């Protein structure tokens, strides 16, 4: 009897591993699948599965000691690798500015981390994290649960949330193998230390494997497996395909016009979105766009979109797509983790990717999404230190996105004039950067989208 323990702690993990083909492949590969869920049990529809059960995880709230050592470990990692622009930028961006007790503790943490940030130091900090919560009721419950369930392998769909650490510890105490998927392309080169180490890792690409080995030298290269990512698998699934006519009808678009899709960032990264949208909308009104176009704006799932209310009123011709993500639980340490997408949202997104003519975004993963559908991409980065706008041009120097910029697979627009010029040229020559796009996709996603879930399941079966 083979048993897979599947840890899904947030909406992104739900999207990648429930709304893709993963569960279908997992139940055929393993005799039994147990989902250890940070989401409510009610969000899962398992009516078509006979060998899946769900254990809803208790909400883990870090005690002060665990938070201190975990934060120290994260910060030490940033200091060790601060020669990378993204790491240093994260350090600067998270610098405490207030006078609260937490701010003073954070300053103390940064002082320690600035001096003691060797690999040996960080392994010691990790032990202190475990010691801080190993006697807690929730950790002991996890240990007991896993000792009863005895999965052959515990697979984590996300490596970063701090509340997975007790579950990793519980697996270690039961001699259960652990494996984690590195869920985002920017996580390794711009984020702090992960909260726990795993027996093995699944990554998107050869490049991500190289990054993992560099930033985590204690990881054995033979414990890293290149599988691609299920994030994009819905784009090759018939379940989510819709017609072009439905696309125009659904978003109230004129089917005689080309469509520009503007993808918003969240509140922390997309602060210049309103300005960029206004520039494009005014250019349409002033006939500076050489084609008749629809402007479709997709807001971020991470915010409610209310910051665009004035723009909605000023430019009523803009069409809007508010992602269909629902909040499933409020009383959680990280409420955002409890938002999850509906199937209809993936249908909406796929139709936008497939039938829009141009993507505009601020250095987002959406650049890759649109490239998969052979669409031209313009990255608008209007802010820098000199012009007083939010400095989004700095994101061009992040290690993961610098490779995209250097590949010339996207057009970079730093001014109003450059943005309008890029729009016109991209609509006139949509295939101009096709070869560069194919190359950056191969670099970022080393495996075909078809068969991603099957590839992951087969790897997990080998590991178990």
C-alpha positions in Angstrom: 0.0 0.0 0.0 1.5 3.3 -1.1 0.3 6.5 0.7 0.9 10.1 -0.3 0.6 12.9 2.3 -0.2 16.1 0.4 0.2 19.3 2.3 -1.9 22.2 0.9 -1.7 25.3 3.0 -3.0 28.1 0.8 -4.9 29.1 -2.3 -1.9 29.0 -4.6 -1.3 25.4 -3.6 -4.9 24.7 -4.2 -4.8 26.2 -7.6 -1.6 24.4 -8.6 -2.4 20.9 -7.2 -6.2 20.7 -7.1 -7.3 22.6 -10.2 -4.6 21.0 -12.4 -4.4 17.3 -13.3 -2.4 16.5 -10.1 -5.1 14.8 -8.0 -6.3 12.6 -10.9 -2.7 11.4 -11.4 -2.0 11.0 -7.7 -5.0 8.8 -7.0 -4.1 6.6 -9.9 -0.4 6.4 -8.8 -0.9 6.0 -5.0 -3.2 3.6 -3.2 -4.2 6.3 -0.8 -3.9 10.1 -0.7 -4.3 12.1 2.5 -4.6 15.9 2.2 -3.3 17.8 5.2 -5.1 21.0 4.6 -4.5 24.5 5.9 -7.8 25.4 4.1 -11.2 24.3 5.3 -12.2 20.8 4.4 -15.4 22.2 2.7 -13.5 23.8 -0.2 -12.6 20.4 -1.7 -14.9 18.5 -4.0 -13.8 14.9 -3.7 -17.0 13.3 -5.0 -15.1 11.7 -7.9 -12.3 10.2 -5.7 -12.6 7.1 -3.5 -9.1 7.0 -2.1 -8.6 10.6 -0.8 -9.2 11.7 2.7 -8.7 15.2 4.3 -7.3 16.2 7.6 -7.9 19.9 8.4 -4.8 21.2 10.1 -5.1 23.2 13.3 -4.1 26.9 12.9 -0.5 27.3 14.0 0.3 30.5 15.8 4.0 31.1 16.3 5.1 31.7 19.9 7.6 34.6 20.5 10.7 32.4 20.6 9.8 30.5 17.4 9.1 33.8 15.7 12.5 35.3 16.9 14.6 32.4 15.7 12.7 32.0 12.5 13.0 35.7 11.7 16.7 35.6 12.6 17.2 32.7 10.2 15.4 34.4 7.4 17.3 37.7 7.9 20.7 35.9 8.2 20.0 34.3 4.8 19.3 37.7 3.3 22.6 39.1 4.7 24.6 36.2 3.5 23.4 36.7 -0.1 22.9 40.5 -0.1 25.2 40.8 -3.1 22.1 39.7 -5.1 20.0 42.8 -5.8 16.7 41.1 -4.9 18.1 39.9 -1.5 19.5 43.4 -0.7 16.3 45.1 -1.8 14.2 42.8 0.4 16.5 43.7 3.3 16.1 47.4 2.6 12.4 47.2 2.0 11.8 45.4 5.3 13.9 47.6 7.4 12.0 48.6 10.6 11.1 52.2 10.7 8.9 52.5 13.8 9.5 52.6 17.5 7.3 49.7 18.6 8.7 46.8 20.6 8.6 44.6 17.5 10.6 47.2 15.6 13.3 47.3 18.3 13.5 43.4 18.3 13.7 43.4 14.5 16.7 45.9 14.7 18.4 43.6 17.2 17.7 40.6 14.9 19.3 42.5 11.9 22.3 43.4 14.0 22.9 39.7 14.9 22.2 38.5 11.4 24.6 41.1 9.9 27.5 39.5 11.7 26.5 35.8 12.2 25.0 34.6 8.9 27.1 31.6 7.9 25.5 28.3 6.8 26.6 26.9 10.2 24.9 29.8 12.0 21.6 29.2 10.1 21.5 25.5 10.8 21.8 26.4 14.5 19.0 29.0 14.2 16.9 26.2 12.6 17.4 23.9 15.6 16.4 26.8 17.9 13.2 27.2 15.9 12.3 23.6 16.3 13.1 23.7 20.0 10.8 26.7 20.4 7.8 24.8 19.3 8.6 21.0 19.6 6.7 20.7 23.0 3.6 22.7 21.9 0.2 21.0 21.7 -0.1 21.6 18.0 3.3 20.0 17.2 2.6 17.0 19.4 -0.7 16.6 17.7 1.0 16.6 14.3 3.5 14.0 15.5 0.7 11.8 16.8 -1.4 12.2 13.6 1.6 11.3 11.3 2.5 8.3 13.5 -1.0 7.0 12.9 -1.3 7.9 9.2 2.2 6.8 8.3 2.4 8.3 4.7 5.3 7.1 2.7 6.2 10.7 1.8 4.8 14.1 2.9 4.7 16.4 -0.1 4.5 20.2 0.6 3.0 22.2 -2.2 4.7 25.4 -0.9 8.0 25.8 0.8 7.8 29.3 2.4 4.9 29.6 4.9 6.2 29.6 8.5 3.3 27.4 9.7 4.6 24.4 7.8 7.6 24.1 10.1 5.9 22.1 12.9 4.6 19.6 10.3 8.1 19.1 8.8 9.4 18.6 12.3 6.6 16.1 13.0 7.5 14.2 9.8 11.2 14.1 10.8 10.3 12.7 14.3 8.4 9.9 12.5 11.2 9.2 10.0 8.8 10.2 7.2 10.4 11.5 4.0 9.5 15.1 3.1 9.5 16.8 -0.3 8.7 20.4 -1.2 7.8 22.1 -4.5 9.5 25.5 -5.0 6.3 27.2 -6.0 7.5 30.5 -7.5 10.3 31.6 -9.8 11.4 34.4 -7.6 11.4 32.6 -4.2 15.1 31.5 -4.2 16.8 34.7 -5.3 15.0 37.4 -3.4 13.5 35.8 -0.2 14.7 34.9 3.2 15.6 31.4 4.5 12.8 28.8 4.1 11.4 27.8 7.6 12.4 24.2 7.4 14.6 21.9 5.3 13.2 18.9 3.3 14.5 15.5 2.3 14.1 16.5 -1.4 12.9 19.3 -3.7 10.9 19.6 -6.9 11.8 22.6 -9.1 10.7 24.2 -12.4 13.9 24.1 -14.3 17.7 23.5 -14.6 18.1 27.2 -13.6 16.1 26.8 -10.5 18.1 23.7 -9.5 21.3 25.7 -9.9 19.8 28.5 -7.7 18.7 26.0 -5.0 22.2 24.5 -4.8 23.8 27.9 -4.6 21.5 29.4 -1.9 21.2 26.1 0.1 24.6 24.4 -0.3 23.7 21.7 2.2 21.2 20.3 -0.2 22.4 17.3 -2.2 22.1 17.8 -6.0 20.7 14.3 -6.2 17.8 15.3 -4.0 16.6 17.9 -6.5 14.2 16.9 -9.3 13.3 19.1 -12.3 9.6 18.6 -13.1 8.3 21.9 -14.5 5.3 23.6 -12.7 1.6 22.8 -12.5 0.9 26.5 -12.4 0.6 26.6 -16.1 -0.9 23.1 -16.7 -4.5 24.4 -17.0 -3.5 26.2 -20.2 -3.2 22.8 -21.9 -6.3 21.3 -20.3 -9.6 21.1 -22.2 -11.5 21.7 -19.0 -10.6 25.4 -19.1 -10.8 26.2 -22.8 -13.4 28.6 -24.0 -14.2 30.1 -27.4 -13.1 33.5 -28.7 -16.7 34.6 -29.0 -17.3 33.8 -25.4 -14.2 35.8 -24.5 -15.6 38.9 -26.2 -19.1 38.4 -24.7 -17.8 37.6 -21.2 -15.8 40.8 -20.9 -18.1 43.0 -23.0 -15.5 43.6 -25.6 -15.8 44.8 -29.3 -14.8 41.8 -31.4 -13.8 44.1 -34.3 -10.9 45.5 -32.2 -7.6 44.2 -30.9 -7.4 43.7 -27.1 -4.8 45.0 -24.7 -4.7 43.3 -21.4 -3.2 45.3 -18.5 -2.4 43.0 -15.5 -2.2 44.8 -12.2 0.3 44.1 -9.4 -0.7 43.9 -5.8 -0.7 46.8 -3.3 3.0 46.5 -2.6 4.3 46.2 -6.2 1.7 47.8 -8.4 1.6 51.3 -7.0 2.0 52.9 -10.4 -0.8 50.8 -12.0 -3.3 53.7 -11.9 -0.9 56.0 -13.7 -0.1 53.4 -16.4 -3.7 52.6 -17.0 -4.5 56.3 -17.3 -1.7 56.8 -19.8 -3.0 54.0 -22.0 -6.6 55.1 -21.7 -5.7 58.7 -22.6 -3.7 57.5 -25.5 -6.8 55.6 -26.8 -9.0 58.7 -26.4 -6.3 60.9 -28.2 -5.9 58.4 -31.0 -2.3 57.8 -30.2 -2.8 54.1 -30.4 -2.7 53.3 -34.1 -5.3 50.5 -33.9 -8.8 50.4 -32.5 -8.4 48.6 -29.3 -10.2 47.2 -26.3 -8.5 47.9 -22.9 -9.1 45.0 -20.4 -7.7 45.4 -16.9 -7.2 42.3 -14.7 -6.7 43.3 -11.1 -4.6 41.3 -8.6 -6.3 38.5 -6.6 -4.4 39.9 -3.6 -6.5 43.1 -3.3 -10.1 44.1 -3.7 -9.6 46.5 -6.6 -11.1 49.5 -4.9 -8.1 51.6 -5.6 -9.2 51.8 -9.2 -12.7 53.2 -8.5 -11.7 56.7 -9.7 -10.3 55.3 -13.0 -13.5 53.2 -13.5 -15.5 56.4 -13.3 -13.2 58.5 -15.5 -12.8 55.9 -18.2 -16.1 53.9 -18.5 -14.9 52.2 -21.8 -12.3 50.1 -19.9 -13.4 46.5 -19.3 -12.5 44.9 -15.9 -11.7 41.5 -14.8 -11.7 41.0 -11.0 -10.3 37.6 -10.3 -12.8 35.1 -8.9 -11.0 34.3 -5.7 -13.0 33.7 -2.5 -12.0 34.2 1.1 -12.6 30.9 3.0 -11.4 31.9 6.5 -10.9 35.1 8.3 -9.3 34.2 11.7 -6.0 33.1 10.3 -2.4 34.3 10.9 -2.1 35.0 7.1 -5.6 35.7 5.8 -4.3 36.0 2.2 -3.4 32.3 2.3 -7.1 31.5 2.8 -8.2 33.0 -0.5 -8.6 30.5 -3.3 -9.5 30.7 -7.0 -12.7 29.3 -8.5 -12.5 27.1 -11.6 -14.3 29.9 -13.5 -11.4 32.2 -12.7 -8.9 29.9 -14.5 -11.3 29.8 -17.5 -11.4 33.6 -17.5 -7.6 33.9 -17.2 -6.9 31.3 -19.9 -9.3 33.1 -22.3 -7.6 36.4 -21.6 -4.2 34.9 -22.3 -5.3 33.1 -25.5 -7.4 35.9 -27.1 -5.8 39.1 -26.0 -3.4 40.7 -28.5 -0.9 42.3 -26.1 0.1 42.0 -22.4 1.2 44.9 -20.3 2.4 44.3 -16.7 5.0 45.4 -14.2 7.6 42.5 -14.3 5.0 39.9 -13.3 4.9 36.1 -13.8 2.0 37.1 -16.2 4.8 37.8 -18.7 5.4 34.1 -18.8 1.7 33.3 -18.9 1.2 35.4 -22.0 4.4 34.1 -23.7 3.0 30.6 -23.4 0.3 31.8 -25.8 2.8 33.5 -28.1 1.6 37.0 -27.1 3.9 40.1 -27.1 4.7 41.5 -23.6 5.4 45.1 -22.5 6.7 45.7 -19.0 5.8 49.2 -17.8 8.2 50.4 -15.1 7.5 54.1 -14.8 9.0 54.9 -11.4 12.5 55.6 -10.2 14.3 57.5 -7.5 14.6 60.7 -9.5 11.0 61.1 -10.7 9.4 60.6 -7.3 7.1 57.7 -8.3 7.2 54.3 -6.6 10.5 52.9 -7.8 9.4 49.9 -9.7 12.4 50.1 -12.1 14.4 48.4 -9.4 12.6 45.1 -10.0 14.4 44.9 -13.4 17.5 44.1 -11.4 16.0 41.2 -9.5 17.9 38.0 -10.4 14.9 36.1 -11.8 13.6 39.0 -13.9 17.0 40.3 -15.0 17.3 37.2 -17.1 14.0 38.1 -18.8 15.1 41.6 -19.5 18.5 40.5 -20.8 16.8 37.9 -23.1 15.0 40.8 -24.8 11.8 38.7 -24.7 9.9 41.7 -23.4 9.8 45.4 -24.2 10.7 47.7 -21.3 8.8 51.0 -21.1 10.1 53.5 -18.6 8.2 56.6 -19.8 4.8 57.5 -21.1 6.3 58.0 -24.6 8.1 54.6 -24.5 4.9 52.9 -23.3 2.8 54.2 -26.2 5.5 53.4 -28.7 5.8 49.9 -27.4 2.1 49.3 -27.6 2.0 50.4 -31.2 5.0 48.4 -32.3 3.9 45.3 -30.4 0.5 45.4 -32.1 2.1 46.0 -35.5 4.7 43.3 -35.1 3.3 40.7 -32.6 5.8 38.0 -33.6 8.9 40.1 -33.5 10.2 38.7 -30.2 8.8 35.1 -30.6 12.2 33.4 -30.7 13.4 35.3 -27.5 10.2 34.3 -25.8 10.7 30.6 -26.6 14.2 30.8 -25.2 13.3 32.4 -21.9 10.4 29.9 -21.5 12.9 27.0 -21.9 15.2 28.6 -19.4 12.4 29.2 -16.8 10.3 26.1 -17.4 12.5 23.2 -18.5 9.7 20.7 -19.1 6.7 20.6 -21.3 3.3 21.7 -19.8 1.7 18.5 -21.0 2.4 15.8 -18.5 3.5 18.0 -15.7 1.3 16.4 -13.0 2.1 12.9 -14.2 5.8 13.8 -14.0 5.4 15.1 -10.4 3.5 12.0 -9.3 6.0 9.6 -10.8 8.8 11.5 -9.1 7.0 11.2 -5.7 6.4 7.5 -6.3 10.1 7.0 -6.9 11.0 9.0 -3.8 8.5 7.1 -1.6 
